[in-house]
Amino acid sequence: MGIDYYATLGLTRSADDADIKKAYRKIALKFHPDKNQEAIAPDKFRQAAEAYDVLSDPQRKAVYDQFGEEGLKNGVPTGSGEDATWLPGYTFHGDPQKVFRDFFGGNNPFHEFFDGIHGDLSMGFGGLLGRGRKTQDPCIERDLVLSLEEIYHGCTKKMKISRRVMNDDRHTSSIRDKILTITVQRGWREGTRVTFPKEGDQGPNNIPADIVFVIRDKPHPRFKRDGNNLIFVAKVLLGKALTGCHVELPTLDGRLLNIPINDIVSPGYEKIVPGEGMPISQNPSIRGDLVIRFDIEFPRQLTPEKKQALKDALL
């Protein structure tokens, strides 16, 4: 005989979602080990958590209702014929405290029952000192990686987040998706922070965390960014480094630059092209510089005649 999750919560199989939530809430509060010191409390608390973990999930509940505990935990086939797939078995993660936190949105739901009572009542969960004072969860940071082209032109990014939102009863919560829109300004530097206040998980006893996206530069095949400047490394043959050359390179906005190099290119030499770098975010009509650095390619070998010609020219 498999586990009867409905009986664990004191329910019949006709129970709906509201009944399941109400039953779990009652048992979890009664048998939480920090509040109830009876020997049976930890087992009751864990059993209720597993039952709620199954019955509150529509897919798990449907499998359990049709196939029982064995089908739920061993897996069942879905579909038919060539489209048939195997639904993996369910295993409880083993952390009833996580189920409790996710349900109540925090560790201490008990203070809500003592509003208006003077003095401290020690009820586990750190007592009731400071009841009614909500603290904000630590901010949640995520990197937003952007190409140089996206930062050069500016763009819009839509970021999908999943967060816990309190239901209308203010005791239970559910996971919902939300789209956050980020308007990337031209020239934003790496490390720029975009904050969405209080968009984190909701709970009865907390202020939701701020969600912060931190801009990161995606590596580029041609350029490297240095503040508002762009760095480009040009490969030139030794002969051209000594006698002059042109450097051709495509820009981030699709133009083709042809930069004459009339100086002798020595180790460490840089060619500065003003106004061909990244837009400056405070004033995008102004741009930084393009800095051309050089990788001088030496010949693998020289004929005696070429060696003599170099000696005559340089020595």
Phi, psi and omega per residue, in radians:
M1 nan 2.154 -3.102
G2 -1.373 3.072 3.122
I3 -1.170 2.372 3.043
D4 -1.743 1.677 -3.081
Y5 -1.144 -0.562 3.113
Y6 -1.126 -0.787 3.137
A7 -1.125 -0.610 3.109
T8 -0.987 -0.648 -3.139
L9 -1.651 0.085 3.125
G10 1.260 0.595 -3.063
L11 -2.097 2.915 2.946
T12 -1.813 2.970 -3.097
R13 -1.236 -0.134 3.077
S14 -1.492 -0.009 -3.086
A15 -1.091 2.420 3.070
D16 -1.720 -3.075 -3.053
D17 -1.056 -0.708 -3.138
A18 -1.134 -0.683 3.102
D19 -1.095 -0.727 -3.111
I20 -1.128 -0.773 3.119
K21 -1.091 -0.792 -3.109
K22 -1.101 -0.738 -3.121
A23 -1.172 -0.766 3.128
Y24 -1.102 -0.740 -3.122
R25 -1.010 -0.775 -3.111
K26 -1.122 -0.805 -3.092
I27 -1.237 -0.714 -3.125
A28 -1.086 -0.722 3.114
L29 -1.204 -0.625 -3.105
K30 -1.257 -0.702 -2.994
F31 -1.891 0.202 3.093
H32 -1.019 2.216 -3.037
P33 -1.034 -0.441 3.121
D34 -1.360 -0.215 -3.141
K35 -1.964 -0.604 -3.079
N36 -1.915 2.075 -3.070
Q37 -1.650 0.097 3.102
E38 -1.140 2.638 -3.105
A39 -1.114 -0.513 -3.089
I40 -1.428 -0.200 -3.008
A41 -1.013 -0.852 -3.113
P42 -1.022 -0.721 3.140
D43 -1.174 -0.761 3.120
K44 -1.077 -0.717 -3.131
F45 -1.107 -0.768 -3.127
R46 -1.208 -0.751 -3.134
Q47 -1.072 -0.713 3.121
A48 -1.136 -0.680 3.130
A49 -1.102 -0.792 3.136
E50 -1.126 -0.745 3.123
A51 -1.059 -0.759 3.133
Y52 -1.186 -0.664 3.132
D53 -1.035 -0.610 3.135
V54 -1.407 -0.915 -2.978
L55 -1.323 -0.338 3.120
S56 -1.475 -0.193 3.127
D57 -1.733 2.053 -3.040
P58 -0.987 -0.723 -3.112
Q59 -1.208 -0.798 3.117
R60 -1.092 -0.739 -3.135
K61 -1.079 -0.731 -3.126
A62 -1.121 -0.731 3.111
V63 -1.140 -0.780 -3.131
Y64 -1.107 -0.739 -3.133
D65 -1.090 -0.592 -3.080
Q66 -1.561 -0.696 -2.980
F67 -2.008 -0.104 3.135
G68 1.328 -3.022 -3.095
E69 -1.087 -0.671 -3.094
E70 -1.094 -0.828 3.112
G71 -1.136 -0.676 3.139
L72 -1.060 -0.786 -3.010
K73 -1.553 -0.362 3.132
N74 -1.675 -0.297 -3.089
G75 1.682 2.666 -3.125
V76 -2.430 2.702 3.076
P77 -1.349 2.599 3.037
T78 -2.231 2.582 -3.110
G79 1.355 -2.991 -3.137
S80 -2.633 2.802 3.107
G81 1.110 -2.445 -3.111
E82 -1.185 -0.387 -3.105
D83 -1.530 0.011 -3.089
A84 -1.168 2.397 3.067
T85 -2.290 2.949 -3.124
W86 -1.945 2.111 3.104
L87 -1.428 2.069 -3.078
P88 -1.033 2.681 3.124
G89 -1.234 2.756 -3.127
Y90 -1.689 2.389 3.006
T91 -2.287 2.192 3.105
F92 -1.116 2.363 -3.078
H93 -1.206 -0.237 3.011
G94 1.514 0.152 -3.102
D95 -2.069 1.535 -3.132
P96 -1.129 -0.446 3.111
Q97 -1.142 -0.597 3.108
K98 -1.137 -0.768 3.093
V99 -1.037 -0.748 3.132
F100 -1.069 -0.835 -3.124
R101 -1.114 -0.762 -3.117
D102 -1.120 -0.634 -3.117
F103 -1.227 -0.838 -3.053
F104 -1.586 -0.228 -3.118
G105 1.339 0.350 3.135
G106 2.999 -3.103 -3.093
N107 -1.593 -0.321 -2.988
N108 -2.271 1.515 3.069
P109 -1.472 -0.107 -2.948
F110 -1.300 -0.443 -3.029
H111 -1.125 -0.413 -3.092
E112 -1.150 -0.337 -3.120
F113 -1.500 -0.057 -3.013
F114 -2.124 0.300 3.093
D115 -1.001 2.289 3.096
G116 1.609 -0.121 3.092
I117 -1.543 2.268 -3.067
H118 -1.550 2.533 3.123
G119 1.566 2.914 -3.091
D120 -1.588 2.323 3.031
L121 -1.972 2.092 -3.137
S122 -1.460 1.919 -3.061
M123 -2.185 0.452 -2.978
G124 1.384 3.128 -3.140
F125 0.958 0.550 3.097
G126 1.412 0.264 -3.127
G127 1.262 -2.887 -3.072
L128 -2.042 0.274 3.088
L129 -1.061 2.370 3.109
G130 1.349 0.347 -3.108
R131 -1.077 2.544 3.136
G132 1.533 -0.232 3.129
R133 -1.632 1.963 3.128
K134 -1.600 2.420 3.052
T135 -1.965 2.596 -3.115
Q136 -1.463 2.402 3.078
D137 -1.120 2.641 3.102
P138 -1.023 2.557 -3.103
C139 -1.118 2.631 3.140
I140 -1.858 2.088 -3.096
E141 -1.861 2.397 3.065
R142 -2.372 2.453 3.087
D143 -1.351 2.459 3.007
L144 -2.062 1.825 -3.059
V145 -1.539 2.174 -3.091
L146 -2.165 2.523 3.048
S147 -1.319 2.798 3.102
L148 -1.097 -0.585 3.108
E149 -1.115 -0.710 3.130
E150 -1.127 -0.678 3.130
I151 -1.309 -0.588 -3.135
Y152 -1.134 -0.790 -3.076
H153 -1.597 -0.387 -2.947
G154 1.445 2.648 -3.103
C155 -2.849 3.076 3.074
T156 -2.091 2.279 3.114
K157 -2.056 2.351 3.078
K158 -1.942 2.078 -3.072
M159 -1.923 2.128 3.126
K160 -1.569 2.219 3.092
I161 -2.137 2.662 3.012
S162 -1.993 2.230 -3.092
R163 -2.445 2.773 3.114
R164 -1.531 2.233 -3.090
V165 -2.123 2.368 3.123
M166 -1.188 2.390 3.065
N167 -1.367 3.036 -3.062
D168 -1.103 -0.425 -3.132
D169 -1.327 -0.144 3.099
R170 1.124 0.199 3.085
H171 -2.040 -0.581 -3.116
T172 -1.928 2.895 -3.086
S173 -2.477 2.904 3.115
S174 -2.545 2.802 -3.140
I175 -1.563 2.239 3.120
R176 -2.334 2.609 3.105
D177 -1.608 2.639 3.084
K178 -2.569 2.529 3.108
I179 -1.772 2.151 3.058
L180 -1.803 2.253 -3.092
T181 -1.786 2.224 3.125
I182 -2.025 2.089 3.068
T183 -1.635 1.819 -3.089
V184 -1.363 2.093 3.131
Q185 -1.426 2.578 3.124
R186 -1.041 2.278 3.042
G187 1.506 0.076 3.106
W188 -0.933 2.370 -3.135
R189 -1.540 2.750 3.050
E190 -1.051 2.375 -3.094
G191 1.722 -0.177 3.061
T192 -1.031 2.376 -3.068
R193 -1.945 2.277 3.090
V194 -1.997 2.061 -3.006
T195 -1.913 2.297 2.987
F196 -1.935 1.809 -3.040
P197 -1.135 2.352 2.966
K198 0.980 0.680 3.103
E199 -1.770 0.159 3.108
G200 -1.410 -2.917 -3.116
D201 -1.111 2.381 3.072
Q202 -1.587 2.712 3.081
G203 -2.821 2.830 -3.101
P204 -1.214 -0.366 -3.013
N205 -2.064 0.269 -3.087
N206 -2.431 2.803 2.930
I207 -1.709 2.191 -3.070
P208 -0.987 2.571 3.136
A209 -1.206 2.661 2.933
D210 -1.309 2.496 3.033
I211 -1.820 2.189 -3.042
V212 -2.120 2.195 3.030
F213 -1.785 2.267 -3.111
V214 -1.903 2.159 -3.084
I215 -1.239 2.282 3.062
R216 -2.225 2.474 3.121
D217 -1.432 2.276 3.031
K218 -1.390 2.337 3.112
P219 -0.945 2.416 -3.080
H220 -1.955 2.521 -3.101
P221 -1.203 -0.399 -3.089
R222 -1.998 -0.713 -2.977
F223 -1.971 2.704 2.929
K224 -2.163 2.402 -3.085
R225 -1.598 2.433 3.044
D226 -2.353 1.559 -3.057
G227 1.184 -2.127 3.099
N228 -1.617 -0.036 -3.122
N229 -1.685 2.730 3.022
L230 -1.991 2.357 3.133
I231 -1.837 2.269 3.074
F232 -2.240 2.312 3.130
V233 -1.835 2.076 -3.133
A234 -1.807 2.347 3.051
K235 -1.594 2.234 3.127
V236 -2.334 2.532 3.063
L237 -1.243 2.663 -3.102
L238 -0.979 -0.718 -3.121
G239 -1.074 -0.733 3.122
K240 -1.255 -0.539 3.083
A241 -1.103 -0.521 -3.115
L242 -1.557 -0.495 -2.994
T243 -1.974 -0.116 3.131
G244 1.882 2.678 -3.108
C245 -2.890 -3.136 3.009
H246 -2.116 2.484 3.070
V247 -1.941 2.094 3.071
E248 -1.794 2.347 3.089
L249 -2.686 2.437 3.079
P250 -1.380 2.473 -3.128
T251 -1.591 3.008 -3.139
L252 -1.220 -0.335 3.109
D253 -1.803 0.295 2.971
G254 1.593 0.058 3.086
R255 -1.484 2.883 3.071
L256 -2.060 2.000 3.118
L257 -1.576 2.486 3.052
N258 -2.197 1.754 -2.991
I259 -1.769 2.054 3.082
P260 -1.321 2.393 3.082
I261 -2.028 1.798 -3.098
N262 -1.731 -0.298 3.125
D263 -1.387 2.809 2.985
I264 -1.281 2.217 -3.117
V265 -1.504 1.805 3.113
S266 -1.773 2.883 3.111
P267 -0.963 2.254 -3.124
G268 1.551 -0.067 -3.126
Y269 -1.205 2.432 3.074
E270 -2.274 2.489 3.042
K271 -1.882 2.124 -3.121
I272 -1.714 2.193 3.066
V273 -1.966 1.800 -3.038
P274 -1.120 2.493 2.989
G275 1.322 0.225 3.136
E276 -1.995 0.382 3.107
G277 -1.709 -2.601 -3.113
M278 -1.467 2.610 3.037
P279 -1.055 2.563 3.062
I280 -1.542 2.132 -2.944
S281 -1.024 -0.597 -3.132
Q282 -1.236 -0.453 -3.140
N283 -2.614 1.468 -3.010
P284 -1.089 -0.246 3.096
S285 -1.270 -0.277 3.085
I286 -1.812 2.383 -3.120
R287 -2.166 2.734 3.054
G288 -1.276 -2.870 -3.048
D289 -1.831 2.777 2.949
L290 -1.702 2.175 3.137
V291 -1.922 2.027 3.130
I292 -1.720 2.097 3.025
R293 -1.886 2.856 -2.962
F294 -2.205 2.425 3.011
D295 -1.967 1.797 -3.038
I296 -1.433 2.194 -3.126
E297 -1.714 2.054 3.132
F298 -1.527 2.610 3.091
P299 -1.189 2.572 3.104
R300 -1.260 -0.555 3.126
Q301 -2.742 2.783 3.118
L302 -2.334 2.512 3.054
T303 -1.275 2.779 3.090
P304 -0.977 -0.643 -3.114
E305 -1.142 -0.731 3.137
K306 -1.195 -0.644 3.084
K307 -1.070 -0.755 -3.127
Q308 -1.135 -0.676 -3.139
A309 -1.130 -0.675 3.109
L310 -1.166 -0.722 3.121
K311 -1.064 -0.752 -3.137
D312 -1.134 -0.592 -3.081
A313 -1.461 -0.574 -2.984
L314 -1.897 -0.369 -3.039
L315 -1.963 nan nan
